[in-house]
Amino acid sequence: MRFVPVRAAILGALFAAIITLPGLGNGTLWDNSETVYGEAAREVLLTHDWVVMHVNGVPWFVQPPLFFWIAAWCAKIFGVTAFAMRLPAALATIAMGGALGYATARVAGTRAGTVAAIVLSTSLMQAIVGRLAIMDALLDLCVVIATLCWFRAFEPHDHRNDARRRTTAFLSGTVALALGTLAKGPVAPVIVVLVVAVWLLWERRSDAPIALPSWATFAAAGGIFVLIVAPWFVLEAIRVGPDAFRELIGHYTVGRYTGVIENQSGPWWYYVPVVILGFFPWIAFVPAATVQAIDTARTRAGSLERLALTWTIVPLVFFSFAETKLPNYVALMLPALAIIVALWFERVSDAVDRRAAIGSALTIPLFIGALGIAIVVFIQNNHLESTTAIVVPQAEILGVAMLIGSLATVAAIATRNWNWIAPYVLGATSGALVLFIAFIAEPAAETFKPIPAIAHVIQEQRAPASKVAIRGVSGSYSLIFYTEPGVLSLDESPAADPATICAAPDLFLVTRAADVDELTQLAGARGRNVLELGRLNGVALLHLTGSGC
């Protein structure tokens, strides 16, 4: 039966690719995370330094290097484009679909594995994370592989018990943990160890015969982890000393948990609405699926359900206690929810719990309607009617399509001979939402991003000795990425400060449009020439030349 999980892996990866790759390079990078991570990857190629990461020509110690190494290689092949910078996340999402499909199918069959991959790939947060130039998808992939491999290594004995395969699974999971550490620091081993440890305690209480690797296997795993992780840390320490690790581990890892970084805080219940929206549209089935998973988890054969429930609860609790909060932190629990929902659909397809399934599916049209009303209210309250007019007709068509798809899902569940097709119908509907965002919404959103267009003007007109500066507006990382490293930040300099207009003899200054008159008068008083090259969304580009400073 080895072909069964392989088939689910192929189907899961293929569906993830269909959702993730089309339109991946549409639009410019989003500020702030995409552009700073994209710039760090680009400067790997500019500096030829694969040990110390740089941003704006300065050593940068915010994240470990794995994502930037992969993105740099993608840029080397495809050029420094949005597609190349987003490709590592897309590939990680595709691999995650394959891995989740394989592991679920190995326990519950091909259909359950395929549905789990479809649910994960089409959940709103995963679809977005998989299309951004950030390292979260890579971290999530490492967590998925490590967790599922260690589940294979420890799972209760049965007729398929094979010591060699268990050892291979445990060591493979350790490799994934090491790569996760190089992707985003200690969060990967911390989460996986917590999840697996709690799951093992639950397994012991269920009297399941747990398989334990030998001490030699544990020792080998430790050696593998150190062999993969240590070289970069050692080389970094040799190059820049302990300051790098105080910044990376102390400030940006431990500091994120114990304190608030960059004003990214939230209440203890912050992640509840995040999960509800992030797991749309499949969140409609989570209550009924969770009840079923808990019932199965009480039985001796419910190891996968116990793992999935633990994998859902532990990260949610862990990150809820963190002082710094970001929506993408809990993306690594979405695979567990996908397993829970997929196992529930397997039960529904066997004509069990159809009434609960119909009731759950009926909440999707209500959610779509509520979401549509919220979007309309947001547009009106923020006076965005003219700006969003280009996408409103397409959004209305998409809303109708989503409504039809959700009702078709309800009809499929209610039909005895067609209920097996329900998750595929909803998956296709949700996939249409993702592709709408990629091909319609994201290109339309370019009007909200003035910096790339301004950077294009700068690159066309600048001389080798020209300097670029920015003050009073957001988008400094975008300006660096779309021009060159060495952009001056003048946010601490008020418009009346001579240092603002005297930053360089030949200066391209990106500033607030409201400050143009004051800057022009100040520059004129000092004998400098000022040419306004354009304005976009309240941002102006000035070219200052001449002596006087």
C-alpha positions as CSV (number, residue, x, y, z in Angstrom):
1,M,0.0,0.0,0.0
2,R,3.0,2.4,-0.2
3,F,1.5,3.9,-3.4
4,V,-1.4,5.3,-1.4
5,P,0.4,8.0,0.5
6,V,2.6,8.8,-2.5
7,R,-0.5,9.4,-4.6
8,A,-1.9,11.8,-1.9
9,A,1.4,13.5,-1.7
10,I,1.5,14.1,-5.5
11,L,-2.1,15.3,-5.6
12,G,-1.6,17.5,-2.5
13,A,1.6,19.2,-3.9
14,L,-0.1,19.6,-7.4
15,F,-3.1,21.3,-5.9
16,A,-0.9,23.6,-3.7
17,A,1.1,24.5,-6.9
18,I,-2.1,25.4,-8.8
19,I,-3.2,27.7,-5.9
20,T,0.3,29.2,-5.2
21,L,2.2,29.7,-8.4
22,P,-0.1,31.5,-10.8
23,G,0.4,35.2,-10.6
24,L,3.1,34.9,-8.0
25,G,5.1,37.8,-9.4
26,N,2.1,40.1,-9.8
27,G,2.6,43.5,-8.2
28,T,5.6,44.9,-6.4
29,L,6.7,43.7,-3.0
30,W,4.7,44.9,0.0
31,D,6.4,47.1,2.6
32,N,7.6,46.4,5.2
33,S,8.4,42.7,5.6
34,E,8.6,41.7,2.0
35,T,10.9,44.5,1.0
36,V,13.3,44.2,3.9
37,Y,13.6,40.4,3.5
38,G,13.9,40.8,-0.3
39,E,16.6,43.4,0.2
40,A,18.5,41.2,2.6
41,A,18.4,38.4,-0.1
42,R,19.4,40.8,-2.8
43,E,22.4,42.1,-0.8
44,V,23.7,38.5,-0.4
45,L,24.3,38.8,-4.2
46,L,25.5,42.4,-4.1
47,T,28.0,41.8,-1.2
48,H,28.8,38.1,-2.1
49,D,28.6,37.6,1.7
50,W,26.7,34.5,2.6
51,V,27.5,34.6,6.3
52,V,26.5,38.1,7.5
53,M,23.2,39.4,6.2
54,H,23.0,43.1,5.2
55,V,20.3,45.6,4.7
56,N,21.0,49.0,3.2
57,G,24.7,48.1,3.2
58,V,24.7,47.6,7.0
59,P,25.1,44.2,8.9
60,W,21.6,43.0,9.8
61,F,20.9,40.5,12.6
62,V,17.1,40.2,12.7
63,Q,16.7,36.7,11.2
64,P,18.8,33.7,10.4
65,P,20.0,33.2,6.8
66,L,18.2,30.1,5.3
67,F,15.4,32.0,3.6
68,F,17.8,34.7,2.3
69,W,20.1,32.0,0.9
70,I,17.3,30.3,-1.0
71,A,15.8,33.7,-2.2
72,A,19.3,34.8,-3.4
73,W,19.6,31.6,-5.5
74,C,16.2,32.2,-6.9
75,A,17.2,35.8,-7.8
76,K,20.4,34.5,-9.3
77,I,18.3,32.2,-11.6
78,F,15.2,34.4,-12.3
79,G,16.6,37.9,-11.6
80,V,15.8,40.2,-8.7
81,T,12.1,40.2,-9.1
82,A,9.0,39.8,-6.9
83,F,8.6,36.3,-8.4
84,A,12.0,35.3,-7.3
85,M,11.7,36.7,-3.8
86,R,8.3,35.0,-3.3
87,L,9.3,31.7,-4.9
88,P,10.9,30.2,-1.7
89,A,7.6,30.6,0.2
90,A,5.6,29.1,-2.7
91,L,7.9,26.1,-3.0
92,A,7.6,25.6,0.8
93,T,3.9,25.7,0.6
94,I,3.9,23.2,-2.3
95,A,6.2,20.9,-0.3
96,M,4.0,21.3,2.7
97,G,0.9,20.2,0.8
98,G,2.8,17.1,-0.3
99,A,4.1,16.3,3.1
100,L,0.7,16.7,4.8
101,G,-1.0,14.7,2.1
102,Y,1.5,11.8,2.5
103,A,1.4,11.7,6.3
104,T,-2.4,11.9,6.6
105,A,-2.9,9.3,3.8
106,R,-0.5,6.9,5.5
107,V,-2.8,6.7,8.5
108,A,-6.3,7.5,7.1
109,G,-6.1,6.8,3.3
110,T,-5.6,8.6,0.0
111,R,-8.8,10.6,0.1
112,A,-8.2,12.0,3.6
113,G,-4.6,12.9,2.7
114,T,-5.6,14.7,-0.5
115,V,-8.4,16.6,1.3
116,A,-6.0,17.6,4.1
117,A,-3.6,19.1,1.5
118,I,-6.5,20.9,-0.2
119,V,-7.9,22.3,3.0
120,L,-4.4,23.6,4.0
121,S,-3.6,25.1,0.6
122,T,-6.9,26.9,0.2
123,S,-7.2,28.3,3.8
124,L,-6.9,32.1,3.5
125,M,-3.9,32.6,5.7
126,Q,-1.8,29.8,4.2
127,A,-2.6,31.0,0.7
128,I,-1.4,34.5,1.6
129,V,1.7,33.4,3.5
130,G,2.6,31.1,0.6
131,R,2.6,34.0,-1.8
132,L,4.7,36.5,0.2
133,A,8.5,37.0,0.4
134,I,8.7,36.1,4.1
135,M,10.2,33.1,5.8
136,D,7.0,31.9,7.6
137,A,6.1,29.3,5.0
138,L,9.6,27.9,5.2
139,L,9.3,27.7,9.0
140,D,5.9,26.1,8.8
141,L,7.2,23.5,6.3
142,C,10.0,22.6,8.7
143,V,7.6,22.4,11.7
144,V,5.2,20.2,9.6
145,I,7.9,17.8,8.5
146,A,9.5,17.6,11.9
147,T,6.2,17.0,13.7
148,L,5.0,14.4,11.3
149,C,8.3,12.6,11.1
150,W,8.5,12.4,14.9
151,F,4.9,11.2,15.0
152,R,6.0,8.4,12.7
153,A,9.0,7.7,14.9
154,F,7.0,7.5,18.1
155,E,3.5,6.3,17.0
156,P,2.1,3.2,18.7
157,H,3.3,-0.2,17.5
158,D,1.3,-2.0,14.9
159,H,1.9,-4.6,12.2
160,R,3.8,-2.0,10.2
161,N,6.3,-1.4,12.9
162,D,9.8,-1.1,11.4
163,A,12.7,0.1,13.6
164,R,14.8,1.2,10.7
165,R,12.0,3.4,9.3
166,R,11.3,4.8,12.7
167,T,14.9,5.8,13.1
168,T,15.0,7.3,9.7
169,A,11.8,9.3,10.5
170,F,13.3,10.6,13.8
171,L,16.5,11.7,12.1
172,S,14.6,13.3,9.2
173,G,12.5,15.2,11.7
174,T,15.7,16.4,13.4
175,V,17.1,17.6,10.0
176,A,13.8,19.6,9.5
177,L,14.2,21.1,13.0
178,A,17.7,22.2,12.3
179,L,16.6,23.8,9.0
180,G,13.7,25.5,10.8
181,T,16.3,26.9,13.3
182,L,18.2,28.4,10.4
183,A,15.0,29.7,8.9
184,K,13.6,31.6,12.0
185,G,15.6,30.7,15.1
186,P,14.7,28.6,18.1
187,V,10.9,28.8,17.6
188,A,10.9,25.7,15.4
189,P,12.5,23.3,18.0
190,V,10.6,24.9,20.8
191,I,7.2,24.5,19.2
192,V,7.8,21.0,17.9
193,V,9.3,19.7,21.2
194,L,6.3,21.1,23.1
195,V,3.8,19.6,20.7
196,V,5.4,16.2,20.6
197,A,6.0,16.1,24.4
198,V,2.4,16.9,25.2
199,W,1.2,14.4,22.6
200,L,3.4,11.7,24.1
201,L,2.0,12.4,27.6
202,W,-1.5,12.0,26.1
203,E,-0.5,8.8,24.4
204,R,0.8,7.3,27.6
205,R,-2.5,8.2,29.3
206,S,-4.3,6.4,26.5
207,D,-2.3,3.2,27.1
208,A,-1.0,3.2,23.5
209,P,2.2,1.3,23.1
210,I,4.6,4.1,22.2
211,A,7.8,3.3,20.3
212,L,10.9,5.0,21.6
213,P,14.1,5.5,19.6
214,S,17.3,4.1,21.0
215,W,19.8,6.3,22.9
216,A,22.1,6.0,20.0
217,T,19.4,7.4,17.8
218,F,18.9,10.4,20.1
219,A,22.7,11.0,20.2
220,A,22.9,10.8,16.4
221,A,20.0,13.3,16.2
222,G,21.8,15.7,18.5
223,G,24.9,15.4,16.4
224,I,23.0,16.0,13.2
225,F,21.3,19.1,14.6
226,V,24.6,20.6,15.7
227,L,26.3,19.7,12.4
228,I,23.6,21.6,10.4
229,V,23.1,24.6,12.7
230,A,26.5,25.3,14.3
231,P,28.6,26.2,11.2
232,W,26.7,29.4,10.4
233,F,26.5,30.5,14.1
234,V,30.2,29.9,14.5
235,L,31.1,31.8,11.3
236,E,28.8,34.6,12.3
237,A,30.4,34.8,15.7
238,I,33.9,34.9,14.2
239,R,32.9,37.7,11.8
240,V,31.0,40.0,14.1
241,G,31.3,38.7,17.7
242,P,28.5,38.2,20.2
243,D,26.5,41.3,19.3
244,A,24.9,39.4,16.5
245,F,23.4,36.8,18.8
246,R,22.4,39.3,21.4
247,E,20.4,40.9,18.7
248,L,19.1,37.8,17.0
249,I,18.4,35.5,20.0
250,G,18.1,38.0,22.8
251,H,16.2,40.9,21.2
252,Y,14.4,39.5,18.2
253,T,13.6,36.0,19.6
254,V,13.3,36.0,23.4
255,G,12.6,39.8,23.3
256,R,9.6,39.2,21.0
257,Y,8.1,36.8,23.6
258,T,8.8,38.7,26.7
259,G,8.3,42.2,25.3
260,V,6.7,44.2,22.6
261,I,8.7,44.7,19.4
262,E,7.8,47.4,16.9
263,N,4.5,48.1,18.6
264,Q,3.1,44.7,17.6
265,S,1.1,43.9,20.6
266,G,-2.4,42.5,21.3
267,P,-4.8,41.1,23.9
268,W,-4.6,37.5,25.1
269,W,-7.5,36.6,22.7
270,Y,-5.7,38.2,19.7
271,Y,-5.4,35.0,17.8
272,V,-9.0,33.8,18.0
273,P,-10.3,36.1,15.2
274,V,-7.0,35.6,13.4
275,V,-7.6,31.8,13.2
276,I,-11.3,32.3,12.3
277,L,-10.5,34.5,9.4
278,G,-7.2,32.8,8.5
279,F,-8.8,29.4,8.2
280,F,-11.6,30.6,6.1
281,P,-13.7,29.0,4.6
282,W,-12.9,25.7,6.4
283,I,-13.4,27.3,9.8
284,A,-17.1,26.5,9.4
285,F,-16.4,22.8,9.9
286,V,-13.9,23.1,12.8
287,P,-16.5,22.9,15.6
288,A,-18.1,19.7,14.4
289,A,-14.7,18.3,13.3
290,T,-13.2,19.1,16.7
291,V,-16.0,17.3,18.5
292,Q,-15.4,14.2,16.3
293,A,-11.7,14.4,16.8
294,I,-12.1,14.6,20.6
295,D,-14.4,11.5,20.5
296,T,-11.9,9.6,18.4
297,A,-9.0,10.8,20.6
298,R,-10.5,9.1,23.6
299,T,-10.0,5.7,21.8
300,R,-6.8,3.8,21.7
301,A,-6.7,4.1,17.9
302,G,-6.9,8.0,17.9
303,S,-3.2,8.8,17.8
304,L,-3.5,11.1,14.8
305,E,-6.4,12.9,16.3
306,R,-4.5,13.4,19.6
307,L,-1.6,14.8,17.7
308,A,-3.7,17.2,15.6
309,L,-5.6,18.5,18.7
310,T,-2.3,19.0,20.6
311,W,-0.8,20.6,17.5
312,T,-3.7,23.0,17.5
313,I,-3.8,23.9,21.1
314,V,-0.2,24.2,22.1
315,P,0.9,26.8,19.5
316,L,-2.3,28.8,20.1
317,V,-1.6,28.9,23.9
318,F,2.1,29.5,23.4
319,F,1.7,32.5,21.1
320,S,-1.2,33.9,23.1
321,F,1.1,34.4,26.1
322,A,3.7,36.2,23.9
323,E,3.8,40.0,24.3
324,T,4.6,40.6,20.6
325,K,1.8,39.3,18.3
326,L,1.5,39.0,14.5
327,P,-1.1,37.1,12.6
328,N,1.3,34.8,10.7
329,Y,2.7,33.4,14.0
330,V,-0.1,30.9,14.3
331,A,0.0,29.8,10.6
332,L,2.0,26.8,11.8
333,M,-1.1,25.3,13.5
334,L,-3.1,25.4,10.3
335,P,-1.9,21.9,9.1
336,A,-3.3,20.4,12.3
337,L,-6.7,22.0,11.7
338,A,-6.5,20.7,8.1
339,I,-6.0,17.2,9.4
340,I,-8.9,17.5,11.8
341,V,-11.2,18.8,9.0
342,A,-10.0,16.2,6.5
343,L,-10.7,13.3,9.0
344,W,-14.1,14.7,9.6
345,F,-14.9,14.9,5.9
346,E,-13.8,11.3,5.6
347,R,-16.5,10.5,8.2
348,V,-19.1,12.6,6.4
349,S,-18.3,10.8,3.1
350,D,-19.2,7.6,4.8
351,A,-22.7,9.0,5.5
352,V,-22.1,9.8,9.2
353,D,-22.9,13.2,10.8
354,R,-24.5,14.5,7.6
355,R,-26.9,16.8,9.6
356,A,-24.0,18.5,11.4
357,A,-22.1,18.8,8.1
358,I,-25.0,20.6,6.4
359,G,-25.4,22.9,9.4
360,S,-21.7,23.8,9.3
361,A,-21.7,24.3,5.6
362,L,-24.6,26.7,5.8
363,T,-22.6,29.1,7.9
364,I,-20.2,29.7,5.0
365,P,-22.7,31.8,3.0
366,L,-23.5,33.8,6.2
367,F,-19.8,34.4,6.7
368,I,-19.4,35.6,3.1
369,G,-22.3,38.0,3.5
370,A,-20.9,39.4,6.8
371,L,-17.5,39.8,5.2
372,G,-19.0,41.6,2.2
373,I,-20.9,44.0,4.5
374,A,-17.7,44.6,6.5
375,I,-15.8,45.4,3.4
376,V,-18.4,47.9,2.1
377,V,-18.5,49.6,5.5
378,F,-14.7,49.8,5.6
379,I,-14.6,51.4,2.1
380,Q,-17.3,54.0,3.0
381,N,-15.8,54.9,6.4
382,N,-12.4,55.4,4.9
383,H,-13.7,57.2,1.8
384,L,-12.0,54.7,-0.6
385,E,-14.9,54.5,-3.1
386,S,-12.9,56.1,-6.0
387,T,-9.7,54.2,-5.2
388,T,-11.4,50.8,-5.0
389,A,-13.9,51.4,-7.9
390,I,-11.7,49.4,-10.3
391,V,-12.0,46.1,-8.2
392,V,-15.6,46.5,-6.9
393,P,-17.3,44.9,-10.0
394,Q,-14.8,42.0,-10.0
395,A,-15.3,41.6,-6.2
396,E,-19.0,41.5,-6.6
397,I,-18.7,38.7,-9.2
398,L,-16.3,36.8,-6.9
399,G,-18.7,37.2,-4.0
400,V,-21.5,35.7,-6.1
401,A,-19.2,32.9,-7.2
402,M,-18.1,32.2,-3.6
403,L,-21.8,32.1,-2.5
404,I,-22.7,29.7,-5.3
405,G,-19.7,27.5,-4.4
406,S,-20.6,27.4,-0.8
407,L,-24.2,26.5,-1.6
408,A,-23.0,23.8,-4.0
409,T,-20.9,22.5,-1.1
410,V,-24.1,22.3,1.1
411,A,-25.9,20.5,-1.7
412,A,-23.1,18.0,-2.2
413,I,-23.0,17.2,1.6
414,A,-26.8,16.8,1.6
415,T,-26.7,14.4,-1.3
416,R,-26.0,10.8,-0.3
417,N,-24.2,9.8,-3.6
418,W,-22.3,13.1,-4.0
419,N,-21.2,14.1,-0.4
420,W,-17.6,12.9,-1.1
421,I,-17.2,15.7,-3.6
422,A,-18.0,18.5,-1.1
423,P,-14.5,19.4,0.0
424,Y,-13.3,19.5,-3.7
425,V,-16.1,21.9,-4.5
426,L,-15.3,24.2,-1.6
427,G,-11.6,23.9,-2.4
428,A,-12.1,25.0,-5.9
429,T,-14.3,27.9,-4.7
430,S,-11.7,29.0,-2.2
431,G,-9.0,28.6,-4.8
432,A,-10.9,31.1,-7.0
433,L,-10.7,33.6,-4.1
434,V,-6.9,33.2,-4.0
435,L,-6.5,33.6,-7.7
436,F,-8.8,36.7,-7.7
437,I,-6.5,38.2,-5.1
438,A,-3.5,37.4,-7.2
439,F,-4.7,38.6,-10.6
440,I,-7.2,41.3,-9.7
441,A,-6.8,42.7,-6.2
442,E,-3.0,42.7,-6.0
443,P,-2.4,44.6,-9.3
444,A,-5.1,47.1,-8.3
445,A,-3.4,47.6,-5.0
446,E,-0.4,49.1,-6.8
447,T,-2.0,52.5,-6.5
448,F,-1.5,52.3,-2.7
449,K,2.2,51.7,-3.2
450,P,3.8,55.0,-4.5
451,I,7.4,54.1,-3.6
452,P,8.2,51.6,-6.4
453,A,7.0,54.0,-9.1
454,I,9.0,56.8,-7.5
455,A,12.0,54.5,-7.3
456,H,11.7,53.8,-11.0
457,V,11.9,57.6,-11.8
458,I,15.0,57.9,-9.6
459,Q,16.8,55.0,-11.3
460,E,16.1,56.5,-14.7
461,Q,17.5,59.9,-13.8
462,R,20.2,59.4,-11.2
463,A,23.9,59.8,-11.9
464,P,26.6,57.6,-10.4
465,A,27.3,60.2,-7.7
466,S,23.6,60.8,-6.8
467,K,22.3,60.1,-3.3
468,V,18.8,59.0,-2.4
469,A,17.0,60.0,0.8
470,I,13.6,59.6,2.4
471,R,11.9,61.5,5.2
472,G,8.5,61.6,6.7
473,V,6.9,58.8,4.7
474,S,6.8,55.0,5.1
475,G,8.5,52.7,2.6
476,S,12.2,53.1,3.2
477,Y,12.9,49.4,2.7
478,S,10.9,49.5,-0.6
479,L,13.0,52.5,-1.7
480,I,16.2,50.6,-0.9
481,F,15.0,47.5,-2.8
482,Y,13.9,49.3,-5.9
483,T,17.0,51.6,-6.0
484,E,20.3,50.7,-4.4
485,P,21.7,50.3,-0.9
486,G,22.9,53.4,0.8
487,V,19.5,55.2,1.0
488,L,19.7,58.0,3.7
489,S,16.9,58.1,6.3
490,L,16.2,61.7,7.4
491,D,13.2,61.0,9.6
492,E,14.9,62.6,12.5
493,S,15.5,65.8,10.5
494,P,12.7,68.3,10.4
495,A,12.0,70.1,7.2
496,A,13.5,73.3,8.5
497,D,16.8,71.6,9.4
498,P,19.4,72.5,6.8
499,A,20.7,68.9,7.0
500,T,17.6,67.8,5.2
501,I,18.3,69.7,2.0
502,C,22.1,69.5,2.3
503,A,22.3,65.7,2.7
504,A,24.2,65.4,-0.6
505,P,25.2,67.7,-3.5
506,D,23.0,65.7,-5.9
507,L,20.1,64.4,-3.9
508,F,16.8,62.7,-4.8
509,L,14.6,63.3,-1.8
510,V,11.4,61.4,-1.2
511,T,9.2,63.3,1.2
512,R,5.6,64.3,2.2
513,A,3.9,66.3,-0.5
514,A,2.7,68.7,2.3
515,D,6.4,69.6,3.0
516,V,7.4,70.5,-0.6
517,D,6.8,74.2,-0.3
518,E,8.8,74.6,2.9
519,L,11.6,72.5,1.6
520,T,11.7,74.4,-1.7
521,Q,11.9,77.8,0.1
522,L,14.6,76.5,2.4
523,A,16.7,75.1,-0.5
524,G,16.2,78.3,-2.5
525,A,17.4,80.4,0.5
526,R,20.6,78.4,0.4
527,G,21.1,78.6,-3.4
528,R,20.1,75.1,-4.2
529,N,18.0,74.1,-7.2
530,V,14.9,72.2,-6.6
531,L,13.0,70.2,-9.2
532,E,9.8,68.4,-8.3
533,L,9.7,65.2,-10.3
534,G,6.2,64.1,-9.3
535,R,3.6,63.3,-6.6
536,L,1.7,60.1,-5.9
537,N,-0.7,59.5,-3.0
538,G,0.7,62.3,-0.9
539,V,4.4,61.4,-1.5
540,A,6.6,63.7,-3.6
541,L,10.0,63.3,-5.2
542,L,12.4,66.3,-5.3
543,H,15.7,66.5,-7.1
544,L,18.1,68.9,-5.3
545,T,21.2,70.1,-7.0
546,G,23.7,73.0,-6.9
547,S,26.0,74.4,-4.2
548,G,25.0,76.3,-1.2
549,C,25.6,73.8,1.6
